[in-house]
Amino acid sequence: MESEQYLAANLRRAVAEDPRTAELGVRITVRGDNAMLSGDVACAERRALIEEVLREAAPDLKILNDVRVTPAGEPEGEEDLR
């Protein structure tokens, strides 16, 4: 079995290179049979797609998805610069 660090690096690459996700800001840590995801994404669909890509790349791992949805909308109001 490949090392946990090597597997995590391969999973990060899969998420970064898959056209459905193309995500660089998600952290992936592998511990035993678990892959733990953390970070922020712009929408719930992206969060679900990241998990889908990982399930395809490593079907034997249990995915623990702690990725938060943080919408990146337009700023509200005016910024007061002093």
Secondary structure, 3 states (H helix, E strand, C coil): CCCHHHHHHHHHHHHHHCCCCCCCCCEEEEECCEEEEEEEECCHHHHHHHHHHHHHHCCCCEEEEEEEECCCCCCCCCCCCC
